[in-house]
Amino acid sequence: MRKGTGTGMMVFGAVLGVVGAIMRYAVKVHTTGFNIHTAGVILLIVGIGLFVIGLIVMVLGGKTRSTTRESVQETPTGSERVQERDDWIPA
């Protein structure tokens, strides 16, 4: 994942957290069969979790790693040097 993905997850987590906090602390309604305060707590927890995951993805998502392998092989005409390089971004 890239840094932009982490930013999007952080924004979505913040929105869920705000909606959950409003449902939990600002809404004064009593319903039967559905507890709006419990739904608010669930949204608040999921929003905080998404925000933290997005922050981790944003911090670690931009790092690239490369692997270099070298080998020298003897051939009938002499020695041959082979160098391989893999550049990748961790998921």
N, C-alpha and C positions, 0 to 999 in steps of 0.2 A: 504494500500500500504506500501511497505517496503522502506528502504533507497535506495536500488539499483534502484528502479523505479524512484525515484526523481533524482538520478544521471543521468540516461538515458534520462529523460526529459530535464534536464539542458544541456546535450551535444547536443541533437537534437535542442533545442532552440537556442543554441549558433551557430550551423551550419546554421540554417535558418536565424538567424540575420546577420551572415557574408555574406551569399549569397544575402540577401536582401540589405545590405549596398553596396555591390559591384554593384548590379543591379541599385541601386539608384544613387550612387555617382561616380562610376568609368566608367560606360558604357556611351559612347557618340554615340548614334545611334537614328535616327528618323524613326519611323515606322508608317504605317497607319493601323488603326483598333485595334492596340494593343499598349498600352503605357507601355514600359518596366520600366519606372521610378515609375509609380503607383504600378506595381506588386512588385517592389523592396521595396517600402514603406510598402505594405501589409505584405510581408515576414518579414521585419524588425520588425514590430509591433507584429506579431504572434510569432516570435522568442523570443522577449523580454518577452512576456506574458508566453510562455512555460518555459523560464528560471526561471521566478519568481515563477510559480506554482511548478516547480521541486524543487526549493529551499525550498518552504514551505513544500512539501511532504517529502523532505529529513530531515528537522528539526523535523517535527511532526510525521513522519512515524515510528520511532523507539520506540516510547513510548508505553508501555503496561499498561493496566488498569486491576484491579481485583476487583471483588465484592464479599463480604462475607456476607452470611445471616445465622443467628443462630435462632433457635426456640427450645423451651422446650415444649414438649407435655406430658400431663398426660395420662398414659395408665393404664389399670387395674392392671398391675404388678409393677407400679411405674412411675417414670418420664423418659422420653426419650429425649435426646438432639440431635438435628439434625443440622449439619453445612454443608452449601453448599458454594462452591467457584467457581466462573467463572473467568477465565483468558482470556482476549481477546486483540487483537491488533486493534485499531481503523482504519477504512478504509479511 
